[in-house]
Amino acid sequence: MAGLFQRSAFEEVLGALDQLQQSDDLEQTAECRRIRGWAELSLGNTEEAYNLFWSCADHAGSRVGILILTILAGQVKVAIDHWMRHCQTLDRAPLELPDSRWHSRPVALAAISVLSRYPFTPRSHAQGSAALYTALLHRSLGDPPSAFMALSEVAGFYGLADLVRDRWLEEVVCLPPPSARLLLDTRTLDQPFVAPNPESGVGAHKAVDCAIRILLYPDVPTLERQSQKALAETRWSDALEILRRLLFLDPAHTGSLEKRWRLYLQLEDREAAKTDLFALADIYEKSPNILRCLEVARAVIDLFPNDERALLKMCFLQARLGYPIALASYGRQLLDLCLSKGLRDRYATYRRWLLRQNLTLDDRNDLDTQPS
């Protein structure tokens, strides 16, 4: 996955592109510029990325790069307005983002963070479109639970989110696989893209400023030593700031996440602790240490037994590991939670997925009983 690319990998991409001989093939030249744009963006060279994307903006992948830069520049309304109009022109649901394999984790997480803080009008199409785009970013990073949850927040009033969520669920650990007729054609749709209004203030310099705030920090080993010292001296505020900087540089630094969620819990900031626990589980889920992911997921449920995302994550893990009894148990908790909150559409979606898994006959019959 693109989210697993390290800084050195993108540096190697740029080195390889530098060694290519110039070609008269316009399509090949444009593709090289686009790939270079993603590599430059991943390294924080946002001015170069901005110019490269605009030099080949007829490609859907370049337009996605422009969209991310527009969001990072703080022009969220401009970006989402164009994304919303783009979605309205599609004749098929957008199950993937173009060029998603080139998304670096820090850039995607920064865009997600900006979108999560923007004050959209509740239950508006803009809020629904932003949630869909956020879900697609999560998916590009290999994080299905976060993607599903982003869509679930708006599925009740934004039909496209509901459609995409159902199609994704058909793909997740389905036993047997879903029928081919249920799968959508995910070909790239190159629709016209309208450039942002220059008067809106969108510019490479603002995106550069955003990147500078991330990149002008000390190296990871230095920050590790500083965080350990701050924790040992009970300087909690300093420790949190150092860990925040460290995780900006390396969002997959599990040691820092382990320290910070426990510190947040000690400081009675349970929501922040939960966020870090989910991030930790997502990292372990994509590593060979899947059992460590299971331990973190259990810790989340122990602390937050009525959290829908935690139960959904646990269900996916139990299905992946082939533990039908545990899957049925957590699945019933998830369904009961949805019913208690009056979330009947989510109840129906999760129940359909559970019934496709390798459950025992007793558990299958139990889940097959509709609530009154």
Backbone torsions as a table, in degrees:
resi	resn	phi	psi	omega
1	MET	NA	151.6	-179.3
2	ALA	-62.0	-35.3	-177.4
3	GLY	-63.6	-14.8	-179.5
4	LEU	-89.8	-6.7	179.7
5	PHE	-64.5	138.4	176.2
6	GLN	-98.6	165.7	180.0
7	ARG	-54.5	-42.5	-177.8
8	SER	-62.0	-33.4	-179.9
9	ALA	-64.7	-41.7	179.0
10	PHE	-70.4	-33.2	175.2
11	GLU	-63.4	-37.8	177.1
12	GLU	-66.3	-36.9	177.4
13	VAL	-60.3	-46.2	178.9
14	LEU	-62.6	-39.8	178.5
15	GLY	-62.4	-42.1	179.4
16	ALA	-65.6	-40.2	179.2
17	LEU	-65.8	-35.1	179.0
18	ASP	-63.7	-29.2	-177.3
19	GLN	-84.3	-11.3	179.8
20	LEU	-71.0	139.8	175.5
21	GLN	-75.3	147.7	178.8
22	GLN	-63.7	140.8	-176.8
23	SER	-119.5	149.8	175.2
24	ASP	-84.0	-6.6	179.6
25	ASP	-76.1	108.7	-175.8
26	LEU	-62.9	-37.5	-179.5
27	GLU	-66.4	-42.9	179.1
28	GLN	-66.1	-40.0	178.9
29	THR	-62.6	-42.4	179.3
30	ALA	-64.8	-38.3	179.1
31	GLU	-65.5	-40.2	177.8
32	CYS	-63.0	-40.6	179.0
33	ARG	-64.5	-38.4	-179.4
34	ARG	-66.4	-46.1	179.2
35	ILE	-63.6	-39.6	177.1
36	ARG	-62.1	-37.4	178.0
37	GLY	-59.6	-43.4	179.5
38	TRP	-66.8	-39.0	179.3
39	ALA	-65.9	-43.1	178.8
40	GLU	-63.6	-40.8	179.2
41	LEU	-62.5	-42.0	-178.9
42	SER	-63.7	-28.1	-179.2
43	LEU	-91.1	2.3	178.9
44	GLY	87.6	3.8	179.5
45	ASN	-86.8	70.1	-168.4
46	THR	-73.4	-27.6	177.6
47	GLU	-66.0	-44.1	177.0
48	GLU	-62.4	-44.2	180.0
49	ALA	-60.7	-42.8	-179.5
50	TYR	-57.5	-47.9	-178.6
51	ASN	-68.2	-38.5	179.9
52	LEU	-65.8	-43.3	179.5
53	PHE	-62.9	-42.1	-179.1
54	TRP	-69.6	-22.4	179.2
55	SER	-73.3	-14.9	178.3
56	CYS	-140.2	46.9	-172.1
57	ALA	-74.6	0.6	176.7
58	ASP	-77.8	-9.2	179.5
59	HIS	-95.4	139.9	-177.6
60	ALA	-59.8	-36.0	179.7
61	GLY	-64.3	-39.0	177.4
62	SER	-65.7	-38.1	-179.5
63	ARG	-67.0	-33.5	174.3
64	VAL	-65.8	-39.0	176.3
65	GLY	-61.5	-41.7	177.0
66	ILE	-63.4	-39.5	179.7
67	LEU	-61.6	-45.2	179.6
68	ILE	-62.8	-43.5	179.0
69	LEU	-63.1	-37.6	178.7
70	THR	-64.3	-39.8	177.3
71	ILE	-65.7	-45.6	-179.4
72	LEU	-64.7	-27.2	177.3
73	ALA	-76.8	-1.4	177.6
74	GLY	89.1	2.2	-179.2
75	GLN	-93.9	64.0	-172.9
76	VAL	-66.6	-42.7	-178.1
77	LYS	-61.1	-44.0	178.6
78	VAL	-59.8	-47.8	-177.3
79	ALA	-61.9	-48.4	-175.4
80	ILE	-71.6	-32.3	175.4
81	ASP	-59.9	-43.8	179.3
82	HIS	-70.4	-39.8	177.2
83	TRP	-62.9	-40.3	-179.2
84	MET	-64.5	-44.1	179.2
85	ARG	-66.8	-35.6	176.7
86	HIS	-61.7	-46.0	-179.7
87	CYS	-61.2	-35.2	-178.2
88	GLN	-68.6	-20.3	179.7
89	THR	-89.1	-10.5	-175.4
90	LEU	-75.2	145.9	174.1
91	ASP	-102.4	2.0	174.9
92	ARG	-140.9	151.5	-178.9
93	ALA	-65.2	137.9	179.3
94	PRO	-80.4	94.1	-177.1
95	LEU	-81.4	-18.2	178.4
96	GLU	-140.4	156.6	170.5
97	LEU	-89.4	137.3	174.1
98	PRO	-57.1	142.6	179.8
99	ASP	61.7	24.9	-177.2
100	SER	-62.0	-25.4	-179.5
101	ARG	-66.6	-16.4	-178.5
102	TRP	-98.1	2.2	-178.9
103	HIS	-71.5	122.2	174.2
104	SER	-85.4	146.8	-174.7
105	ARG	-59.3	-46.6	-179.3
106	PRO	-60.2	-39.8	-179.1
107	VAL	-67.0	-46.5	-179.3
108	ALA	-63.5	-42.2	179.8
109	LEU	-66.3	-35.7	177.2
110	ALA	-63.9	-43.0	178.2
111	ALA	-64.0	-42.1	178.2
112	ILE	-61.1	-42.3	-179.7
113	SER	-62.2	-43.8	179.2
114	VAL	-62.2	-45.0	-179.0
115	LEU	-64.6	-36.2	-176.8
116	SER	-68.3	-23.2	-177.8
117	ARG	-96.6	-7.7	-175.0
118	TYR	-76.1	133.8	-175.8
119	PRO	-82.1	75.2	176.2
120	PHE	-68.2	151.0	172.5
121	THR	-64.3	126.1	-177.5
122	PRO	-56.3	137.3	176.0
123	ARG	61.7	27.2	177.0
124	SER	-93.8	161.6	176.4
125	HIS	-63.3	-33.3	178.1
126	ALA	-63.1	-42.6	177.7
127	GLN	-62.9	-42.7	178.7
128	GLY	-63.7	-43.0	179.3
129	SER	-64.4	-41.3	178.5
130	ALA	-63.8	-39.9	178.9
131	ALA	-65.3	-39.1	177.2
132	LEU	-63.1	-44.6	179.3
133	TYR	-64.4	-41.2	176.7
134	THR	-59.5	-43.6	179.1
135	ALA	-62.2	-40.5	178.8
136	LEU	-65.4	-35.3	175.0
137	LEU	-65.0	-44.9	177.0
138	HIS	-58.6	-41.2	-178.6
139	ARG	-65.6	-37.6	179.1
140	SER	-64.3	-22.5	177.9
141	LEU	-93.2	4.7	179.8
142	GLY	72.8	37.9	-177.2
143	ASP	-123.0	74.2	-177.4
144	PRO	-59.5	-42.5	-178.0
145	PRO	-58.8	-43.6	179.2
146	SER	-65.8	-36.2	178.1
147	ALA	-63.9	-45.5	179.3
148	PHE	-62.3	-41.6	-177.5
149	MET	-67.5	-38.0	177.8
150	ALA	-60.8	-40.2	179.3
151	LEU	-72.8	-36.9	-177.7
152	SER	-63.3	-29.1	-179.4
153	GLU	-64.9	-24.5	-174.7
154	VAL	-123.2	-1.6	-174.8
155	ALA	-61.4	-27.4	-177.7
156	GLY	-65.7	-24.2	-178.9
157	PHE	-127.5	-8.2	-179.9
158	TYR	-118.5	100.3	-170.3
159	GLY	-59.6	-35.2	-178.5
160	LEU	-64.2	-36.4	177.8
161	ALA	-64.6	-41.1	178.9
162	ASP	-62.7	-41.9	-179.8
163	LEU	-64.8	-46.1	-179.2
164	VAL	-64.5	-41.5	-179.8
165	ARG	-60.4	-44.6	-179.9
166	ASP	-64.5	-39.5	-179.9
167	ARG	-67.4	-38.2	178.2
168	TRP	-66.0	-39.9	-180.0
169	LEU	-62.1	-29.0	177.3
170	GLU	-64.6	-24.4	-175.2
171	GLU	-92.1	-14.4	-169.5
172	VAL	-89.1	110.0	173.4
173	VAL	45.0	45.6	-178.5
174	CYS	-82.4	128.3	177.5
175	LEU	-129.5	104.6	0.5
176	PRO	-76.7	172.1	179.3
177	PRO	-60.4	155.1	179.5
178	PRO	-65.9	153.9	177.6
179	SER	-61.0	144.3	-178.4
180	ALA	-60.2	-26.7	-177.4
181	ARG	-71.9	-15.6	-179.8
182	LEU	-85.4	-14.2	-175.7
183	LEU	-87.0	135.5	179.8
184	LEU	-86.4	152.4	171.5
185	ASP	-70.0	119.3	-175.7
186	THR	-103.7	28.2	179.4
187	ARG	-61.6	152.7	179.3
188	THR	-71.1	132.9	179.4
189	LEU	-109.1	107.5	-178.8
190	ASP	-86.2	88.2	179.5
191	GLN	-94.6	154.5	178.6
192	PRO	-58.7	144.8	179.0
193	PHE	-124.8	128.7	-178.8
194	VAL	-91.1	129.5	-178.8
195	ALA	-65.7	145.3	175.3
196	PRO	-59.0	148.5	178.0
197	ASN	-65.9	123.7	-179.4
198	PRO	-56.3	-28.1	-178.7
199	GLU	-72.9	-11.1	-178.4
200	SER	-73.7	-12.5	179.1
201	GLY	91.6	3.1	178.0
202	VAL	-71.1	123.6	179.6
203	GLY	-159.0	160.8	-178.0
204	ALA	-61.6	-32.5	-175.5
205	HIS	-64.2	-35.0	179.4
206	LYS	-70.9	-39.1	177.2
207	ALA	-65.4	-35.7	177.1
208	VAL	-63.3	-42.9	178.4
209	ASP	-58.3	-40.7	179.5
210	CYS	-63.6	-43.2	-179.2
211	ALA	-65.9	-36.7	-179.3
212	ILE	-60.3	-38.8	-178.8
213	ARG	-62.5	-26.0	179.7
214	ILE	-86.9	-38.7	-167.9
215	LEU	-88.4	-23.1	-176.9
216	LEU	-86.3	55.7	175.8
217	TYR	-121.6	159.3	176.2
218	PRO	-62.8	170.1	179.8
219	ASP	-71.1	164.7	-174.7
220	VAL	-61.1	-47.9	-179.8
221	PRO	-57.9	-38.7	178.7
222	THR	-63.7	-45.1	179.6
223	LEU	-65.0	-35.2	177.2
224	GLU	-60.6	-46.7	179.8
225	ARG	-63.5	-41.2	-179.8
226	GLN	-65.0	-40.5	-179.5
227	SER	-66.7	-40.5	180.0
228	GLN	-62.3	-41.4	179.7
229	LYS	-66.5	-43.0	180.0
230	ALA	-63.0	-39.1	178.3
231	LEU	-67.2	-41.9	-179.7
232	ALA	-64.0	-31.0	-179.7
233	GLU	-94.2	9.6	179.5
234	THR	54.8	34.4	173.2
235	ARG	-91.5	79.8	-169.8
236	TRP	-62.9	-43.3	-178.8
237	SER	-63.1	-42.8	177.7
238	ASP	-63.4	-41.2	-179.5
239	ALA	-61.9	-42.9	179.4
240	LEU	-62.9	-42.3	-179.7
241	GLU	-65.8	-40.9	179.8
242	ILE	-66.4	-42.5	178.8
243	LEU	-65.4	-35.4	178.2
244	ARG	-62.5	-44.6	179.7
245	ARG	-65.1	-41.1	-179.2
246	LEU	-61.6	-42.0	-177.9
247	LEU	-75.8	-19.3	169.7
248	PHE	-65.5	-43.7	-179.4
249	LEU	-72.0	-38.0	-178.2
250	ASP	-139.3	86.3	-177.7
251	PRO	-61.4	-17.4	-179.2
252	ALA	-98.8	19.9	-179.0
253	HIS	-78.9	94.6	-172.1
254	THR	-63.8	-35.7	179.8
255	GLY	-60.3	-39.6	179.9
256	SER	-70.7	-39.2	177.4
257	LEU	-64.8	-39.4	177.6
258	GLU	-60.3	-43.6	179.5
259	LYS	-66.5	-43.2	-170.3
260	ARG	-73.4	-37.0	-178.9
261	TRP	-67.5	-35.2	177.4
262	ARG	-68.8	-37.7	177.4
263	LEU	-65.7	-43.4	176.9
264	TYR	-58.9	-41.5	179.8
265	LEU	-64.3	-40.9	177.9
266	GLN	-63.1	-34.5	179.6
267	LEU	-87.2	6.4	176.7
268	GLU	63.4	31.9	171.5
269	ASP	-104.2	80.3	-172.1
270	ARG	-66.6	-36.6	-179.0
271	GLU	-65.6	-41.5	177.7
272	ALA	-65.3	-39.0	177.2
273	ALA	-62.1	-40.2	179.8
274	LYS	-64.5	-41.5	178.8
275	THR	-59.3	-44.2	179.6
276	ASP	-68.3	-36.4	177.8
277	LEU	-63.2	-42.1	177.7
278	PHE	-63.4	-42.8	178.6
279	ALA	-60.7	-40.6	179.4
280	LEU	-64.6	-44.3	179.0
281	ALA	-62.2	-40.0	-180.0
282	ASP	-62.8	-39.5	-180.0
283	ILE	-67.3	-47.4	-179.7
284	TYR	-65.2	-30.0	-179.1
285	GLU	-63.7	-31.1	-179.0
286	LYS	-93.6	5.2	-180.0
287	SER	-107.0	169.6	176.1
288	PRO	-64.1	-17.5	-175.0
289	ASN	-88.3	62.1	-175.8
290	ILE	-67.6	-28.5	178.9
291	LEU	-68.1	-30.8	174.5
292	ARG	-66.1	-35.5	175.7
293	CYS	-61.7	-40.7	179.3
294	LEU	-63.1	-39.9	178.3
295	GLU	-62.9	-42.2	179.3
296	VAL	-66.3	-41.4	178.9
297	ALA	-61.7	-38.9	176.9
298	ARG	-64.3	-38.6	178.4
299	ALA	-62.4	-39.4	178.7
300	VAL	-63.0	-45.7	-178.1
301	ILE	-68.7	-35.3	176.2
302	ASP	-60.8	-40.4	-178.6
303	LEU	-82.1	-32.1	-175.1
304	PHE	-134.2	72.1	-173.3
305	PRO	-65.2	-18.5	-178.0
306	ASN	-109.6	29.2	178.8
307	ASP	-95.2	121.5	-175.8
308	GLU	-62.8	-44.6	-177.8
309	ARG	-63.7	-37.6	179.5
310	ALA	-63.8	-43.5	179.2
311	LEU	-67.4	-38.1	178.2
312	LEU	-64.7	-44.1	177.1
313	LYS	-58.3	-44.6	-179.5
314	MET	-64.1	-38.9	178.1
315	CYS	-61.8	-44.5	178.9
316	PHE	-61.3	-41.1	-179.8
317	LEU	-65.2	-44.1	-179.1
318	GLN	-64.8	-37.3	176.8
319	ALA	-66.1	-41.6	-179.9
320	ARG	-65.2	-37.7	-178.7
321	LEU	-83.0	-9.3	178.4
322	GLY	75.1	41.0	178.4
323	TYR	-110.4	85.4	-172.2
324	PRO	-65.2	-35.3	-178.2
325	ILE	-67.1	-47.2	178.0
326	ALA	-64.4	-38.1	178.4
327	LEU	-60.4	-45.0	-179.9
328	ALA	-63.5	-39.7	-179.1
329	SER	-63.7	-50.3	179.3
330	TYR	-68.2	-33.2	178.1
331	GLY	-62.5	-40.9	177.5
332	ARG	-64.9	-39.1	176.9
333	GLN	-61.3	-41.1	180.0
334	LEU	-64.4	-43.7	179.8
335	LEU	-66.6	-42.0	178.9
336	ASP	-62.1	-38.4	179.2
337	LEU	-64.3	-43.3	179.2
338	CYS	-62.2	-41.8	179.7
339	LEU	-66.3	-40.0	-178.8
340	SER	-65.9	-26.4	178.7
341	LYS	-95.8	2.0	-180.0
342	GLY	72.5	23.1	-178.1
343	LEU	-93.0	70.3	-172.6
344	ARG	-70.4	-30.3	178.6
345	ASP	-68.6	-40.6	177.7
346	ARG	-68.7	-39.0	177.2
347	TYR	-54.9	-48.2	-177.2
348	ALA	-65.2	-40.9	-179.5
349	THR	-65.4	-48.2	-178.9
350	TYR	-65.6	-37.8	-179.0
351	ARG	-64.8	-42.2	177.8
352	ARG	-60.3	-41.2	180.0
353	TRP	-66.1	-43.8	-179.3
354	LEU	-60.7	-38.0	-178.1
355	LEU	-70.0	-14.3	176.8
356	ARG	-88.9	-4.7	-177.6
357	GLN	-87.3	172.1	-175.9
358	ASN	-85.1	70.0	-178.8
359	LEU	-92.1	164.2	173.7
360	THR	-71.4	162.2	-179.2
361	LEU	-62.9	-40.0	179.2
362	ASP	-62.3	-46.0	179.4
363	ASP	-65.2	-38.0	179.2
364	ARG	-64.3	-43.0	179.0
365	ASN	-65.0	-36.6	179.3
366	ASP	-64.0	-45.2	-179.2
367	LEU	-71.7	-24.9	-177.4
368	ASP	-75.4	-10.8	179.6
369	THR	-81.5	117.3	-178.5
370	GLN	-73.7	143.7	176.0
371	PRO	-70.6	152.2	179.7
372	SER	-74.8	NA	NA
